[in-house]
Amino acid sequence: MAHERDLVGYGGRPPDPKWPNRARLAVNFVLNYEEGSEYSVANGDAFSETTLTDAGAGRTIKGRDLGAESLFEYGSRSGFWRVHRIMRERQAPMTVYGCAMALEQNPAAAAAIRDSGWDLAGHGWRWMNHFDLEEAQERDLIRQSIASFQNMVGQRPYGWYCRYAPSTNTRRLLVEEGGFLYDSDSYADDLPYWTTVAGKAHLIIPYTMSTNDQMFYRGNFGKAEDWFQFIRDAVDVLYREGRTQPKMLSIGLHARIIGHPARASALERLLDYLGGFPDIWITRRKDIAEHWIATHPAPDRR
């Protein structure tokens, strides 16, 4: 089973990742680019999405919700460019979890991702529930997304991450399709790990729901300083552990959340704080995958 549960993992004895330059912590920033691909009447759906916006979830406007649409539009029109500027000014690499339909609607953002040297992980054709898809439909949408990314961004996705949770078929479909270094449809660890899918070794680079700007809504963080301190605490704990057991930390971002000025200040402070550590590796997800594959090859499970 591609998703057989493993409640033991590394059993308290994690491997030394041997990060480049003996880094004590690998940090990966992820920008979830979803704006324009969310559920909306304009996209042919029965309702307009408000999840992870300042409106909160659960609005019940009948018909097209123009307010909800504009909350997402802020992310693509303004928030993306603020995040882009902040990361580029500090020469900080990042990974984009891209919804193909969203990037098709904003060629300028797609070009900026390409020109920034950021890597790409597939986030679906749309920001939709993969666990609701039939197998054949999901397979077709994965292939459609890959072709779209290559056309719009000039690169294929190296990883994959579904909205919240994959279907029971997703991981097998990715392996069957080929070309993927990893998927991130797991929240189960602080380090990458190998699993077996259809008899083939497959790398998992876990993601996170905690060190994520969604916590402005789900964690009741009202101020940028709260979020900055929360992430800083995670960095400090992992950095201390990294003296003997280096780990990785994912930091999830959304242009329509962190891209607002009051919250963007937290991203600026966080990046400046990380810049004070000579032995923290800020990197792309693709680089983590390639390093792990080279340093910790898949075990022989025959």
Summary of the structure (lengths in Angstrom):
residues: 302
radius of gyration: 18.7
end to end distance: 15.9
largest distance: 56.2
contacts: 973
relative contact order: 0.19
helix: 40%
strand: 14%
